Amino acid sequence: MRMDTVIIGGGLSGLTCGIALAKRGQRVAIVASGQSTLMFNGGSMELLGSIGGKTVTSPLEAIATLPQSHPYSKIGAGNIAALAASAKELLADAGINMEGNTSANHWRITPMGVAKPAWLTLSDHLRIDNLDNLPAKRVALMCIRGFFDEPNGMLAQGLRDLGFEVKAIEFTTDDITTLRRSPSEMRASSLAKHLGSNNALQRVADQINALAGDADIVLLPSVLGQNDDNDFQSLQAMARKPLRLVATLPPAVAGMRMQTQLRHYFKMLGGNYLMGDTAVSGAFDGDRLTSITTAKLGDMPLKADQFVLATGSFISRGLVADYERVYEPVLGLDVDADADREQWTRFNILEPQAYMGYGVATDGNLRCSKQGTTIQNLHAIGSVLSGHDAVKMGDGTGVSMLTALAAAQSILA
């Protein structure tokens, strides 16, 4: 099978790159082993949330101070604003409506009730632009009886700590009571599926209208709409109070929705999404990658002019560690990692962990290297890149989208 570009990895970075290339008429194939870490996403994108343990309020200004090893520095701090605007436009084109800008972070609310800085948040989810000027005072926190994926007590207390007056209200409906007969059904994805009808939504709206009292705003767990935000819009039309969703523990409906919408948009553009397949090796000719072999295609290698590695970090096995080394398992690429295993981690789990910054080695154009040789037609994007700690820095989704767009620009140049 011959393509213009083959992308290994079907998560946020792989889909972003694939969409950008397909929009320009390229024949693109994405090899996707399964669900991506978007399943953990609660409805927000981060650009840069922290440096050295200090919260970032103006991400563009802070990005200009990052070391040269950071992926943002490699693609050029001066290019970040334009790439971020393109990323937001791409999401909107895919039907993913998000609010926020690069000039100032806003605050998203975690399932534990903690405020975290964010760049973009789904328009149906709660976001706070200024912690000193809350968007509402009195909050009705509607808690679904028997729902496993929202620690309601911690969420309510966290919201109170931020300055909200919170009334936690437990409710159920006939539909939800039926689901509770099977404990495995009381998960976010199951609720989203079973609440996806006007009758079920009307019963939820009836509970909100009867119980919300004098609340200025009603918060619900994010269990609406696995494919789009239509269910939320329908519920809002039935409710007499403004509604907002709050992220749940993963797997998260918001992340599933974004994965589904991006994948659908990629396919609509003519892209080939090879779901459930895994790249196992590659063939090289000097400083070029000529083809990759996958588990399902076997003796029919995928050939292309350009390749993109978007396999993620340790959690998705884009990187692998054994007792002796950290390595990239598909193509045997060079990796930036300490040779001394004792340096990989720190005993105190709250300290920065060195392994979180490990990743494949790239040049300033995000091209990978193998045994010290730059592979001219192979770019790496997203969390497989070295030079940043997505957890401590709060930059994971931003790095995924912006490096993907930068790589696409390089390929199309």
C-alpha positions as a Markdown table, in Angstrom:
| # | Residue | x | y | z |
|---|---|---|---|---|
| 1 | Met | 0.0 | 0.0 | 0.0 |
| 2 | Arg | 1.5 | 3.3 | -1.1 |
| 3 | Met | 0.7 | 6.6 | 0.7 |
| 4 | Asp | 2.1 | 10.1 | 0.7 |
| 5 | Thr | 2.5 | 10.0 | 4.5 |
| 6 | Val | 2.1 | 7.2 | 7.0 |
| 7 | Ile | 1.5 | 8.1 | 10.7 |
| 8 | Ile | 2.2 | 5.6 | 13.4 |
| 9 | Gly | -0.2 | 6.4 | 16.2 |
| 10 | Gly | -3.8 | 7.4 | 16.2 |
| 11 | Gly | -4.2 | 9.7 | 19.2 |
| 12 | Leu | -4.4 | 13.5 | 19.4 |
| 13 | Ser | -1.1 | 14.2 | 17.8 |
| 14 | Gly | -1.5 | 11.6 | 15.0 |
| 15 | Leu | -5.0 | 12.7 | 14.2 |
| 16 | Thr | -4.0 | 16.4 | 14.2 |
| 17 | Cys | -1.2 | 15.8 | 11.8 |
| 18 | Gly | -3.2 | 13.5 | 9.6 |
| 19 | Ile | -6.1 | 16.0 | 9.3 |
| 20 | Ala | -3.7 | 18.8 | 8.5 |
| 21 | Leu | -2.1 | 16.8 | 5.7 |
| 22 | Ala | -5.4 | 15.3 | 4.4 |
| 23 | Lys | -6.8 | 18.9 | 4.1 |
| 24 | Arg | -4.0 | 19.7 | 1.7 |
| 25 | Gly | -4.8 | 16.7 | -0.5 |
| 26 | Gln | -2.3 | 14.2 | 0.8 |
| 27 | Arg | -3.0 | 10.4 | 0.9 |
| 28 | Val | -2.5 | 9.7 | 4.5 |
| 29 | Ala | -2.8 | 6.4 | 6.5 |
| 30 | Ile | -2.8 | 6.3 | 10.3 |
| 31 | Val | -1.9 | 3.1 | 12.1 |
| 32 | Ala | -3.8 | 3.1 | 15.4 |
| 33 | Ser | -3.3 | 0.2 | 17.9 |
| 34 | Gly | -6.5 | 1.1 | 19.9 |
| 35 | Gln | -7.9 | 3.8 | 22.1 |
| 36 | Ser | -5.5 | 6.6 | 22.9 |
| 37 | Thr | -4.7 | 8.6 | 26.0 |
| 38 | Leu | -7.5 | 11.0 | 24.9 |
| 39 | Met | -9.6 | 8.6 | 26.9 |
| 40 | Phe | -8.1 | 10.3 | 30.0 |
| 41 | Asn | -9.0 | 13.8 | 28.8 |
| 42 | Gly | -11.6 | 15.7 | 30.8 |
| 43 | Gly | -12.5 | 18.3 | 28.2 |
| 44 | Ser | -9.5 | 20.7 | 28.3 |
| 45 | Met | -6.3 | 21.3 | 26.4 |
| 46 | Glu | -3.2 | 22.7 | 28.1 |
| 47 | Leu | -0.6 | 24.9 | 26.4 |
| 48 | Leu | 1.7 | 25.5 | 29.3 |
| 49 | Gly | 0.6 | 25.4 | 32.9 |
| 50 | Ser | 3.7 | 25.4 | 35.1 |
| 51 | Ile | 7.4 | 26.0 | 35.1 |
| 52 | Gly | 9.6 | 25.0 | 38.0 |
| 53 | Gly | 6.5 | 24.4 | 40.1 |
| 54 | Lys | 5.2 | 28.0 | 39.5 |
| 55 | Thr | 1.8 | 28.4 | 37.8 |
| 56 | Val | 1.9 | 30.0 | 34.4 |
| 57 | Thr | -0.7 | 32.7 | 33.7 |
| 58 | Ser | 0.6 | 34.0 | 30.4 |
| 59 | Pro | 1.7 | 31.0 | 28.4 |
| 60 | Leu | 3.2 | 32.8 | 25.4 |
| 61 | Glu | 5.5 | 34.8 | 27.5 |
| 62 | Ala | 6.5 | 31.7 | 29.5 |
| 63 | Ile | 7.2 | 29.6 | 26.4 |
| 64 | Ala | 9.8 | 32.2 | 25.3 |
| 65 | Thr | 11.8 | 31.2 | 28.4 |
| 66 | Leu | 11.9 | 27.5 | 27.8 |
| 67 | Pro | 15.2 | 25.7 | 27.1 |
| 68 | Gln | 16.1 | 24.7 | 23.6 |
| 69 | Ser | 15.4 | 21.0 | 24.4 |
| 70 | His | 11.7 | 21.7 | 24.8 |
| 71 | Pro | 9.6 | 20.8 | 21.8 |
| 72 | Tyr | 8.1 | 24.3 | 21.7 |
| 73 | Ser | 11.6 | 25.8 | 21.4 |
| 74 | Lys | 12.4 | 23.4 | 18.6 |
| 75 | Ile | 9.4 | 24.4 | 16.5 |
| 76 | Gly | 10.1 | 28.1 | 17.4 |
| 77 | Ala | 8.6 | 30.1 | 20.3 |
| 78 | Gly | 7.6 | 32.8 | 17.8 |
| 79 | Asn | 5.5 | 30.2 | 15.9 |
| 80 | Ile | 3.4 | 29.1 | 18.8 |
| 81 | Ala | 0.6 | 31.7 | 18.6 |
| 82 | Ala | 0.0 | 30.9 | 14.9 |
| 83 | Leu | 0.1 | 27.2 | 15.5 |
| 84 | Ala | -2.2 | 27.4 | 18.4 |
| 85 | Ala | -4.7 | 29.4 | 16.3 |
| 86 | Ser | -4.5 | 26.7 | 13.7 |
| 87 | Ala | -5.1 | 24.0 | 16.3 |
| 88 | Lys | -8.2 | 25.7 | 17.6 |
| 89 | Glu | -9.5 | 26.2 | 14.1 |
| 90 | Leu | -8.9 | 22.5 | 13.3 |
| 91 | Leu | -10.8 | 21.4 | 16.4 |
| 92 | Ala | -13.7 | 23.7 | 15.4 |
| 93 | Asp | -13.7 | 22.2 | 11.9 |
| 94 | Ala | -14.0 | 18.8 | 13.5 |
| 95 | Gly | -17.1 | 20.0 | 15.5 |
| 96 | Ile | -15.2 | 20.3 | 18.8 |
| 97 | Asn | -16.2 | 23.7 | 20.2 |
| 98 | Met | -13.7 | 25.0 | 22.7 |
| 99 | Glu | -13.1 | 28.3 | 24.4 |
| 100 | Gly | -9.9 | 30.0 | 25.5 |
| 101 | Asn | -6.9 | 31.8 | 24.1 |
| 102 | Thr | -3.1 | 31.8 | 24.2 |
| 103 | Ser | -2.7 | 35.2 | 25.9 |
| 104 | Ala | -3.9 | 34.0 | 29.3 |
| 105 | Asn | -4.7 | 30.6 | 30.8 |
| 106 | His | -8.1 | 30.0 | 32.4 |
| 107 | Trp | -8.9 | 27.4 | 35.0 |
| 108 | Arg | -10.5 | 24.0 | 34.5 |
| 109 | Ile | -11.9 | 21.9 | 37.4 |
| 110 | Thr | -10.6 | 18.4 | 37.9 |
| 111 | Pro | -12.9 | 15.6 | 39.3 |
| 112 | Met | -11.3 | 16.3 | 42.7 |
| 113 | Gly | -12.4 | 19.9 | 42.6 |
| 114 | Val | -8.9 | 21.3 | 42.0 |
| 115 | Ala | -8.4 | 24.3 | 39.7 |
| 116 | Lys | -5.8 | 23.7 | 37.0 |
| 117 | Pro | -4.6 | 26.1 | 34.3 |
| 118 | Ala | -5.8 | 25.4 | 30.8 |
| 119 | Trp | -5.6 | 26.8 | 27.3 |
| 120 | Leu | -8.9 | 25.5 | 25.8 |
| 121 | Thr | -12.0 | 24.0 | 27.4 |
| 122 | Leu | -15.1 | 22.5 | 25.8 |
| 123 | Ser | -17.8 | 25.1 | 25.7 |
| 124 | Asp | -20.2 | 23.0 | 27.6 |
| 125 | His | -17.8 | 22.4 | 30.5 |
| 126 | Leu | -17.2 | 24.7 | 33.5 |
| 127 | Arg | -14.3 | 27.1 | 33.1 |
| 128 | Ile | -13.2 | 30.0 | 35.3 |
| 129 | Asp | -11.4 | 32.9 | 33.7 |
| 130 | Asn | -10.5 | 34.6 | 37.0 |
| 131 | Leu | -10.4 | 32.9 | 40.4 |
| 132 | Asp | -11.1 | 36.3 | 42.0 |
| 133 | Asn | -14.2 | 36.8 | 39.9 |
| 134 | Leu | -16.2 | 33.6 | 39.8 |
| 135 | Pro | -18.7 | 33.1 | 37.0 |
| 136 | Ala | -21.4 | 32.3 | 39.6 |
| 137 | Lys | -21.9 | 32.3 | 43.4 |
| 138 | Arg | -24.5 | 29.7 | 44.2 |
| 139 | Val | -23.9 | 26.3 | 42.7 |
| 140 | Ala | -26.2 | 23.2 | 42.6 |
| 141 | Leu | -23.9 | 20.2 | 42.2 |
| 142 | Met | -26.2 | 17.5 | 40.8 |
| 143 | Cys | -24.8 | 14.1 | 41.9 |
| 144 | Ile | -26.1 | 11.0 | 40.2 |
| 145 | Arg | -27.0 | 8.3 | 42.7 |
| 146 | Gly | -24.7 | 5.3 | 42.3 |
| 147 | Phe | -22.3 | 6.9 | 39.8 |
| 148 | Phe | -18.8 | 5.6 | 40.4 |
| 149 | Asp | -16.6 | 8.1 | 38.5 |
| 150 | Glu | -17.1 | 11.4 | 40.4 |
| 151 | Pro | -15.9 | 11.8 | 44.0 |
| 152 | Asn | -18.7 | 14.1 | 44.9 |
| 153 | Gly | -17.5 | 15.0 | 48.4 |
| 154 | Met | -14.1 | 16.0 | 47.2 |
| 155 | Leu | -15.5 | 17.9 | 44.2 |
| 156 | Ala | -17.9 | 19.8 | 46.4 |
| 157 | Gln | -15.3 | 20.8 | 49.0 |
| 158 | Gly | -12.9 | 21.8 | 46.2 |
| 159 | Leu | -15.5 | 24.1 | 44.8 |
| 160 | Arg | -16.2 | 25.6 | 48.2 |
| 161 | Asp | -12.5 | 26.2 | 48.7 |
| 162 | Leu | -12.5 | 28.2 | 45.5 |
| 163 | Gly | -15.3 | 30.4 | 46.9 |
| 164 | Phe | -18.5 | 28.8 | 45.5 |
| 165 | Glu | -21.5 | 28.3 | 47.7 |
| 166 | Val | -22.2 | 24.6 | 46.9 |
| 167 | Lys | -25.4 | 22.6 | 47.5 |
| 168 | Ala | -24.7 | 18.9 | 46.6 |
| 169 | Ile | -27.9 | 17.3 | 45.5 |
| 170 | Glu | -28.2 | 13.5 | 44.9 |
| 171 | Phe | -30.8 | 12.5 | 42.2 |
| 172 | Thr | -31.8 | 9.6 | 40.0 |
| 173 | Thr | -34.3 | 8.8 | 37.3 |
| 174 | Asp | -36.1 | 5.7 | 36.2 |
| 175 | Asp | -33.5 | 5.2 | 33.5 |
| 176 | Ile | -30.6 | 5.5 | 35.9 |
| 177 | Thr | -32.3 | 3.3 | 38.5 |
| 178 | Thr | -32.5 | 0.6 | 35.8 |
| 179 | Leu | -28.8 | 0.9 | 35.0 |
| 180 | Arg | -27.9 | 0.5 | 38.7 |
| 181 | Arg | -29.1 | -3.1 | 38.6 |
| 182 | Ser | -25.7 | -3.8 | 37.0 |
| 183 | Pro | -22.8 | -2.0 | 38.8 |
| 184 | Ser | -20.7 | -2.1 | 35.6 |
| 185 | Glu | -23.3 | 0.1 | 33.9 |
| 186 | Met | -22.8 | 3.0 | 36.3 |
| 187 | Arg | -19.8 | 4.4 | 34.4 |
| 188 | Ala | -19.6 | 7.6 | 32.5 |
| 189 | Ser | -19.7 | 6.0 | 29.0 |
| 190 | Ser | -22.7 | 3.8 | 29.9 |
| 191 | Leu | -24.6 | 6.7 | 31.3 |
| 192 | Ala | -23.8 | 8.8 | 28.2 |
| 193 | Lys | -25.2 | 6.0 | 26.0 |
| 194 | His | -28.4 | 5.5 | 28.0 |
| 195 | Leu | -29.1 | 9.2 | 28.5 |
| 196 | Gly | -28.9 | 9.8 | 24.7 |
| 197 | Ser | -32.6 | 10.3 | 24.1 |
| 198 | Asn | -35.0 | 13.2 | 24.6 |
| 199 | Asn | -37.2 | 11.2 | 27.0 |
| 200 | Ala | -34.2 | 10.3 | 29.3 |
| 201 | Leu | -32.9 | 13.9 | 29.1 |
| 202 | Gln | -36.3 | 15.3 | 30.0 |
| 203 | Arg | -36.4 | 13.2 | 33.1 |
| 204 | Val | -33.0 | 14.6 | 34.1 |
| 205 | Ala | -34.2 | 18.1 | 33.4 |
| 206 | Asp | -37.3 | 17.5 | 35.5 |
| 207 | Gln | -35.0 | 16.6 | 38.5 |
| 208 | Ile | -32.8 | 19.7 | 37.9 |
| 209 | Asn | -35.9 | 22.0 | 37.7 |
| 210 | Ala | -37.4 | 20.5 | 40.9 |
| 211 | Leu | -34.2 | 20.4 | 43.0 |
| 212 | Ala | -31.8 | 23.2 | 41.9 |
| 213 | Gly | -33.5 | 25.9 | 44.1 |
| 214 | Asp | -31.9 | 29.3 | 44.0 |
| 215 | Ala | -28.7 | 28.2 | 42.4 |
| 216 | Asp | -27.1 | 30.5 | 39.8 |
| 217 | Ile | -25.7 | 27.6 | 37.9 |
| 218 | Val | -26.1 | 23.8 | 37.8 |
| 219 | Leu | -23.1 | 21.5 | 37.5 |
| 220 | Leu | -23.5 | 17.9 | 36.2 |
| 221 | Pro | -20.9 | 15.2 | 35.7 |
| 222 | Ser | -19.7 | 15.0 | 32.1 |
| 223 | Val | -21.8 | 12.0 | 31.1 |
| 224 | Leu | -23.6 | 13.5 | 28.0 |
| 225 | Gly | -22.8 | 13.0 | 24.4 |
| 226 | Gln | -20.2 | 10.5 | 23.3 |
| 227 | Asn | -20.3 | 11.7 | 19.7 |
| 228 | Asp | -21.1 | 15.5 | 19.9 |
| 229 | Asp | -22.6 | 18.1 | 22.2 |
| 230 | Asn | -26.2 | 17.8 | 21.0 |
| 231 | Asp | -27.4 | 16.0 | 24.1 |
| 232 | Phe | -26.1 | 18.8 | 26.3 |
| 233 | Gln | -27.7 | 21.4 | 24.1 |
| 234 | Ser | -31.0 | 19.5 | 24.3 |
| 235 | Leu | -30.8 | 19.2 | 28.1 |
| 236 | Gln | -30.0 | 22.9 | 28.4 |
| 237 | Ala | -33.1 | 23.8 | 26.4 |
| 238 | Met | -35.2 | 21.8 | 28.9 |
| 239 | Ala | -33.6 | 23.1 | 32.1 |
| 240 | Arg | -34.5 | 26.4 | 33.6 |
| 241 | Lys | -31.0 | 27.0 | 35.0 |
| 242 | Pro | -27.7 | 27.5 | 33.2 |
| 243 | Leu | -25.8 | 24.2 | 33.0 |
| 244 | Arg | -22.2 | 23.3 | 32.9 |
| 245 | Leu | -20.4 | 19.9 | 32.9 |
| 246 | Val | -17.5 | 18.9 | 35.2 |
| 247 | Ala | -14.9 | 16.3 | 34.2 |
| 248 | Thr | -15.2 | 12.8 | 35.6 |
| 249 | Leu | -12.5 | 10.2 | 36.4 |
| 250 | Pro | -11.3 | 8.4 | 33.2 |
| 251 | Pro | -12.3 | 6.9 | 30.9 |
| 252 | Ala | -13.9 | 10.2 | 30.2 |
| 253 | Val | -16.8 | 10.9 | 27.9 |
| 254 | Ala | -15.3 | 14.3 | 26.8 |
| 255 | Gly | -12.1 | 12.6 | 25.6 |
| 256 | Met | -14.1 | 9.8 | 23.9 |
| 257 | Arg | -16.1 | 12.5 | 22.1 |
| 258 | Met | -13.0 | 14.3 | 20.9 |
| 259 | Gln | -11.4 | 11.1 | 19.7 |
| 260 | Thr | -14.5 | 10.2 | 17.8 |
| 261 | Gln | -15.0 | 13.6 | 16.2 |
| 262 | Leu | -11.3 | 13.9 | 15.1 |
| 263 | Arg | -11.3 | 10.4 | 13.7 |
| 264 | His | -14.6 | 11.0 | 11.8 |
| 265 | Tyr | -13.2 | 14.3 | 10.4 |
| 266 | Phe | -10.0 | 12.6 | 9.3 |
| 267 | Lys | -12.0 | 9.9 | 7.5 |
| 268 | Met | -14.3 | 12.4 | 5.9 |
| 269 | Leu | -11.2 | 14.1 | 4.4 |
| 270 | Gly | -10.3 | 10.8 | 2.8 |
| 271 | Gly | -7.8 | 9.6 | 5.4 |
| 272 | Asn | -7.2 | 5.9 | 6.0 |
| 273 | Tyr | -7.5 | 5.0 | 9.7 |
| 274 | Leu | -6.2 | 1.5 | 10.3 |
| 275 | Met | -7.8 | 0.8 | 13.7 |
| 276 | Gly | -6.5 | -2.1 | 15.8 |
| 277 | Asp | -3.2 | -2.5 | 13.9 |
| 278 | Thr | 0.3 | -2.0 | 15.3 |
| 279 | Ala | 3.5 | -1.1 | 13.5 |
| 280 | Val | 6.2 | -3.7 | 14.3 |
| 281 | Ser | 9.2 | -2.7 | 12.2 |
| 282 | Gly | 10.6 | -0.4 | 9.5 |
| 283 | Ala | 12.8 | -0.7 | 6.5 |
| 284 | Phe | 15.5 | 1.9 | 5.9 |
| 285 | Asp | 17.6 | 2.9 | 2.9 |
| 286 | Gly | 20.4 | 5.0 | 4.1 |
| 287 | Asp | 19.0 | 8.1 | 5.8 |
| 288 | Arg | 15.4 | 7.4 | 4.7 |
| 289 | Leu | 12.6 | 5.2 | 6.0 |
| 290 | Thr | 11.0 | 3.4 | 3.1 |
| 291 | Ser | 8.3 | 1.4 | 4.6 |
| 292 | Ile | 6.8 | 0.0 | 7.8 |
| 293 | Thr | 5.4 | -3.5 | 8.6 |
| 294 | Thr | 2.3 | -3.9 | 10.7 |
| 295 | Ala | 1.0 | -6.8 | 12.6 |
| 296 | Lys | -2.2 | -7.2 | 10.5 |
| 297 | Leu | -0.9 | -6.3 | 7.1 |
| 298 | Gly | 2.1 | -8.7 | 7.5 |
| 299 | Asp | 3.9 | -9.1 | 4.2 |
| 300 | Met | 2.2 | -6.0 | 2.7 |
| 301 | Pro | 4.3 | -3.1 | 4.0 |
| 302 | Leu | 3.1 | 0.4 | 4.1 |
| 303 | Lys | 5.2 | 2.6 | 1.8 |
| 304 | Ala | 5.3 | 6.4 | 1.8 |
| 305 | Asp | 7.4 | 9.4 | 1.0 |
| 306 | Gln | 7.1 | 10.7 | 4.6 |
| 307 | Phe | 6.5 | 9.1 | 8.0 |
| 308 | Val | 5.5 | 10.4 | 11.3 |
| 309 | Leu | 6.0 | 8.8 | 14.7 |
| 310 | Ala | 3.1 | 9.6 | 17.1 |
| 311 | Thr | 3.2 | 6.6 | 19.4 |
| 312 | Gly | 3.2 | 8.4 | 22.7 |
| 313 | Ser | 5.3 | 7.8 | 25.8 |
| 314 | Phe | 5.5 | 4.9 | 28.3 |
| 315 | Ile | 1.8 | 4.6 | 28.9 |
| 316 | Ser | 1.1 | 3.7 | 25.3 |
| 317 | Arg | 4.4 | 1.9 | 24.8 |
| 318 | Gly | 5.8 | 4.4 | 22.4 |
| 319 | Leu | 8.8 | 4.2 | 24.8 |
| 320 | Val | 9.8 | 1.1 | 26.7 |
| 321 | Ala | 12.1 | 0.6 | 29.7 |
| 322 | Asp | 13.7 | -2.6 | 30.9 |
| 323 | Tyr | 16.3 | -3.0 | 33.6 |
| 324 | Glu | 19.1 | -1.6 | 31.4 |
| 325 | Arg | 17.8 | 1.0 | 29.0 |
| 326 | Val | 15.0 | 3.1 | 27.7 |
| 327 | Tyr | 14.3 | 2.5 | 24.0 |
| 328 | Glu | 11.9 | 3.1 | 21.1 |
| 329 | Pro | 10.5 | -0.3 | 20.2 |
| 330 | Val | 9.3 | 0.0 | 16.6 |
| 331 | Leu | 12.1 | 1.6 | 14.6 |
| 332 | Gly | 15.0 | 1.5 | 17.1 |
| 333 | Leu | 15.4 | 5.2 | 17.1 |
| 334 | Asp | 17.8 | 7.2 | 19.3 |
| 335 | Val | 16.4 | 8.1 | 22.6 |
| 336 | Asp | 17.3 | 11.0 | 25.0 |
| 337 | Ala | 17.5 | 9.2 | 28.4 |
| 338 | Asp | 20.0 | 8.8 | 31.2 |
| 339 | Ala | 22.2 | 5.7 | 30.8 |
| 340 | Asp | 22.4 | 5.3 | 34.5 |
| 341 | Arg | 19.2 | 3.6 | 35.7 |
| 342 | Glu | 19.6 | 5.2 | 39.1 |
| 343 | Gln | 18.9 | 8.6 | 37.6 |
| 344 | Trp | 15.5 | 7.7 | 36.1 |
| 345 | Thr | 13.5 | 8.2 | 39.2 |
| 346 | Arg | 13.5 | 9.9 | 42.6 |
| 347 | Phe | 12.2 | 8.3 | 45.8 |
| 348 | Asn | 9.8 | 11.1 | 46.6 |
| 349 | Ile | 7.0 | 10.7 | 44.0 |
| 350 | Leu | 6.2 | 14.4 | 44.3 |
| 351 | Glu | 9.6 | 15.4 | 42.9 |
| 352 | Pro | 10.1 | 15.8 | 39.2 |
| 353 | Gln | 10.9 | 12.3 | 37.8 |
| 354 | Ala | 13.6 | 12.3 | 35.1 |
| 355 | Tyr | 12.0 | 9.6 | 33.0 |
| 356 | Met | 9.0 | 11.8 | 32.3 |
| 357 | Gly | 11.2 | 14.0 | 30.1 |
| 358 | Tyr | 12.6 | 11.1 | 28.1 |
| 359 | Gly | 11.8 | 10.6 | 24.5 |
| 360 | Val | 13.1 | 10.1 | 21.0 |
| 361 | Ala | 15.9 | 12.4 | 19.9 |
| 362 | Thr | 15.1 | 14.9 | 17.2 |
| 363 | Asp | 16.7 | 17.8 | 15.4 |
| 364 | Gly | 15.2 | 21.3 | 15.2 |
| 365 | Asn | 12.7 | 20.2 | 12.5 |
| 366 | Leu | 11.5 | 17.3 | 14.7 |
| 367 | Arg | 13.3 | 14.7 | 12.5 |
| 368 | Cys | 14.3 | 11.5 | 14.3 |
| 369 | Ser | 17.8 | 10.0 | 14.4 |
| 370 | Lys | 18.9 | 6.4 | 14.3 |
| 371 | Gln | 22.5 | 5.5 | 15.4 |
| 372 | Gly | 23.4 | 9.2 | 15.1 |
| 373 | Thr | 22.0 | 9.6 | 11.6 |
| 374 | Thr | 19.1 | 12.0 | 11.0 |
| 375 | Ile | 16.3 | 10.2 | 9.1 |
| 376 | Gln | 15.3 | 12.8 | 6.6 |
| 377 | Asn | 11.7 | 11.7 | 6.1 |
| 378 | Leu | 10.7 | 10.7 | 9.6 |
| 379 | His | 9.2 | 13.2 | 12.1 |
| 380 | Ala | 8.3 | 12.6 | 15.7 |
| 381 | Ile | 5.4 | 14.4 | 17.4 |
| 382 | Gly | 3.5 | 14.5 | 20.7 |
| 383 | Ser | 4.4 | 12.8 | 23.9 |
| 384 | Val | 7.0 | 10.5 | 22.3 |
| 385 | Leu | 9.3 | 13.6 | 22.1 |
| 386 | Ser | 11.9 | 14.3 | 24.8 |
| 387 | Gly | 12.5 | 17.6 | 26.6 |
| 388 | His | 9.3 | 18.1 | 28.6 |
| 389 | Asp | 7.3 | 16.7 | 31.5 |
| 390 | Ala | 3.7 | 16.8 | 30.5 |
| 391 | Val | 2.4 | 16.2 | 34.1 |
| 392 | Lys | 4.6 | 18.7 | 35.9 |
| 393 | Met | 4.5 | 21.3 | 33.1 |
| 394 | Gly | 0.9 | 20.9 | 32.0 |
| 395 | Asp | 1.8 | 21.1 | 28.3 |
| 396 | Gly | 0.9 | 17.6 | 27.0 |
| 397 | Thr | -2.0 | 18.3 | 24.8 |
| 398 | Gly | -0.4 | 21.6 | 23.5 |
| 399 | Val | 2.8 | 19.8 | 22.6 |
| 400 | Ser | 0.8 | 17.1 | 20.9 |
| 401 | Met | -1.2 | 19.4 | 18.7 |
| 402 | Leu | 1.4 | 22.1 | 17.9 |
| 403 | Thr | 4.2 | 19.7 | 17.1 |
| 404 | Ala | 1.8 | 17.8 | 14.9 |
| 405 | Leu | 1.0 | 20.9 | 12.9 |
| 406 | Ala | 4.6 | 21.9 | 12.7 |
| 407 | Ala | 5.5 | 18.5 | 11.3 |
| 408 | Ala | 2.7 | 18.8 | 8.8 |
| 409 | Gln | 4.0 | 22.1 | 7.7 |
| 410 | Ser | 7.5 | 20.7 | 7.3 |
| 411 | Ile | 6.2 | 17.8 | 5.2 |
| 412 | Leu | 4.1 | 20.1 | 3.0 |
| 413 | Ala | 6.9 | 22.6 | 2.4 |
